[in-house]
Amino acid sequence: MWCFKVTQRCFVVILGLALLGCTSLQFSEYDQVIRVQTEMPGAEIFSGKKRIGTTPSFVRIRRERAPSLWLKYPNQPAKKVKIETHYRWVESLLPSLLFGAVAPLAAGIDLWTGTAWDLDDLESIPLDGRPPLLAEHRARLLAVAPPQAEDVEASDWGGKALANEVAQRPLVKVLPFESTLGVFEDYQYSFENQISGRPRAELFSDLKVTHVVESQVTGNEKKRIKYRVVNVFSEKTEDEGEFEVNLPQRSIASRFGLFLAGLVPNAVSVDAASHWLQIEREGRPEHKVTSEPLAGWMGQASKFLGSVGVSNLIPPRGSRVFEPHIRVVTTASFQASEYHILFEDLGSTEGKFKYYRLMAAIGPQFYLETKLGIFYFEALGGAGYSVLRWNSGQLDGELSRGTFAAAIGMGYYRYLSNRLALRAYFRSVGEDLRNWDWAFDQSFKQDVRTTGVQSAEAGLSLLFYFPEAGRWLRK
C-alpha cells in the first residue's frame, strides 16, 4: 500500500514539474537562434538600435509573436524585416493539455511571454546598396566536429589528426580540436551521434565559425578518415577528402580509463524532499515514520532537505527523440535526518534517532528523452558509511560503520538553462538491517525483532551541470 501512495505522490510531483517545463519558466526557451542571410553578404544586423552581427550570421532573438530585425549596407537606410513565426504545437500547447483544468493557464503563460512561438530563418533578403569590398572574401574559420568512430578514443585521435590535415590548406583557420570538443559534446554531438535542426544552429552560433568539418573514421590498425567541409550557413559541402593515419596502439588500461572517465558524475544536486522510514517487524504491520527537523543542523530546513550529492545527467541539448536508452551511472549523496519512533506495543517510550549516511552507488539507468524532458528509472548498488545515534530517555548510544545497500530511483528532469536543471524524483534505499535492529533493541531495551528497514525520499532537486571533470580525465 505504501508503495502505491509513494507512486501517486511522485506522479503528482513529476506532472507539476513537467508543467513548469512546458511553460516559459524554462529560461532557455525565452529566445531562439535563427540564420540571417542576405542576397549579398556583409549587411549589418540590428535588433532595435543594437548591432548584433553581419550577414550571413546566426543571431539569438527574443521569442515573441511578431519579431523583426533591421538590415543595412553602409551608407544606406536600414530595412525592417519581419520574422515569420509559427505556433509551437508540440512544445507548448500539447504538453499543456495533459494538465486538464490548468491547461489554459500554462498555454496562456507561453502566449504572454512569447515562448509559444517558433521563429523562421531569414533567407536571401534583398537590400539596396552594395556590401563592403571585403565582405565577399570572408576568411574561412573552421571547427572540427568529433569524427564518427567505433569508440571515443578513436574519435579523439582522429579529430586531432583531421585538424592538423585541414590546417595545411590555404586561406583557412582551424580552431584547436581540444578547445571546441566540449562545445560539440554539450550539444550531444559525439563520436556516435550527429545532430540536426535547431540544436545544430545553436551549436554553430556558440562556435562562431563559418565552416564545420564532419568526418568518419574507419579501419583497424591503419585508420581512414573521410571528411567534408560544410558551410554552416548554407549547409552545403564545399570541400571533401580522405586520408590514412596510424593512430597510437590502444591498451586495455587506456580503454578502461576512458570507461571510468565516462562514469564521473557531472552535476551537483540539492534536494528538497519529504523522506521517511518504512519499518517491518516480525508479526506486526508495517510502521511508517517521517523525518523530523534535525536540531542544530539547519533547524526546520532539515525536514525538507532530502540530501546533497552528485549525479550523472544527460547533456542539456540533443536530438530529443522519443526512444529508450540504457547506460551505466554513478551517484554519491549525503543525507542527515532525524526520526521520532514510537512502537505502541512496546509501551510509551519514544525513541529519537539521528541518522547520517554517505553513500556512493553505481548501476544501470534506463531513460527516455522527450520534448518534455528526460524520464528515467535506475537500480543501483553501493557502499557507504553511516552514523546512527539514538536517545530514548532511557539509553543513549551511537553506532557507526561501513554499509552496503541497494537503491532504486525514478524521476524526471528538464534543463532550465545550459547549466541548471530541475528534477522530480523518488528514491528508495534498503537500509542495513543490522544497524537499525541493534539501535532499536538498545533504545527500547528489548528485542524489537526488526525484519526490514527501508528509507525513501520524494521531492525536487536543483542541479548544476558541469561536464568538465570527465573531459579533463579523458584528456
Residue, then its C-alpha position, 0 to 999 in steps of 0.5 A: m500500500w505504501c508503495f502505491k501512495v509513494t507512486q501517486r505522490c511522485f506522479v503528482v510531483i513529476l506532472g507539476l514539474a513537467l508543467l513548469g517545463c512546458t511553460s516559459l519558466q524554462f529560461s532557455e526557451y525565452d529566445q531562439v537562434i535563427r540564420v540571417q542571410t542576405e542576397m549579398p553578404g556583409a549587411e549589418i544586423f540590428s535588433g532595435k538600435k543594437r548591432i548584433g552581427t553581419t550577414p550571413s550570421f546566426v543571431r539569438i532573438r527574443r521569442e515573441r509573436a511578431p519579431s523583426l530585425w533591421l538590415k543595412y549596407p553602409n551608407q544606406p537606410a536600414k530595412k525592417v524585416k519581419i520574422e515569420t513565426h509559427y505556433r509551437w504545437v508540440e512544445s507548448l500547447l500539447p504538453s499543456l493539455l495533459f494538465g486538464a483544468v490548468a491547461p489554459l493557464a500554462a498555454g496562456i503563460d507561453l502566449w504572454t511571454g512569447t515562448a509559444w512561438d517558433l521563429d523562421d530563418l531569414e533567407s536571401i533578403p534583398l537590400d539596396g546598396r552594395p556590401p563592403l569590398l571585403a565582405e565577399h572574401r570572408a576568411r574561412l574559420l573552421a571547427v572540427a566536429p568529433p569524427q564518427a568512430e567505433d569508440v571515443e578514443a578513436s574519435d579523439w585521435g582522429g579529430k586531432a589528426l583531421a585538424n592538423e590535415v585541414a590546417q595545411r590548406p590555404l586561406v583557412k583557420v582551424l580552431p584547436f580540436e581540444s578547445t571546441l570538443g566540449v562545445f560539440e559534446d554539450y550539444q550531444y554531438s559525439f563520436e556516435n551521434q550527429i545532430s540536426g535542426r535547431p540544436r545544430a544552429e545553436l551549436f554553430s552560433d556558440l562556435k562562431v565559425t563559418h565552416v564545420v568539418e564532419s568526418q568518419v573514421t574507419g579501419n583497424e590498425k591503419k585508420r581512414i578518415k573521410y571528411r567534408v567541409v560544410n558551410v554552416f550557413s548554407e549547409k552545403t559541402e564545399d570541400e571533401g577528402e580522405f586520408e590514412v593515419n596510424l593512430p597510437q596502439r590502444s591498451i586495455a588500461s587506456r580503454f578502461g580509463l576512458f570507461l571510468a572517465g565516462l562514469v564521473p558524475n557531472a552535476v551537483s544536486v540539492d534536494a528538497a524532499s519529504h523522506w521517511l522510514q518504512i519499518e517491518r517487524e516480525g508479526r506486526p504491520e508495517h510502521k511508517v515514520t517521517s523525518e523530523p527537523l534535525a536540531g542544530w543542523m539547519g533547524q526546520a530546513s532539515k525536514f525538507l532537505g532530502s540530501v546533497g550529492v552528485s549525479n550523472l545527467i544527460p547533456p542539456r541539448g540533443s536530438r530529443v527523440f522519443e526512444p529508450h536508452i540504457r547506460v551505466v551511472t554513478t551517484a554519491s549523496f549525503q543525507a542527515s535526518e532525524y526520526h521520532i519512533l514510537f512502537e505502541d506495543l512496546g509501551s510509551t517510550e519514544g525513541k529519537f534517532k539521528y541518522y547520517r549516511l554517505m553513500a556512493a552507488i553505481g548501476p544501470q539507468f534506463y531513460l527516455e528523452t522527450k520534448l518534455g524532458i528526460f524520464y528515467f528509472e535506475a537500480l543501483g548498488g553501493a557502499g557507504y558509511s553511516v552514523l546512527r545515534w539514538n536517545s530514548g530517555q532511557l539509553d543513549g548510544e551511537l553506532s557507526r560503520g561501513t554499509f552496503a545497500a541497494a537503491i532504486g530511483m525514478g524521476y524526471y528532469r528538464y534543463l532550465s538553462n545550459r547549466l541548471a536543471l530541475r528534477a522530480y524524483f523518488r528514491s528508495v534505499g534498503e537500509d542495513l538491517r543490522n544497524w537499525d535492529w541493534a539501535f532499536d533493541q538498545s533504545f527500547k531495551q528489548d528485542v524489537r525483532t526488526t525484519g526490514v528497514q527501508s528509507a525513501e525520499a520524494g521531492l525536487s532537486l536543483l542541479f548544476y551541470f558541469p561536464e568538465a571533470g570527465r573531459w579533463l580525465r579523458k584528456 
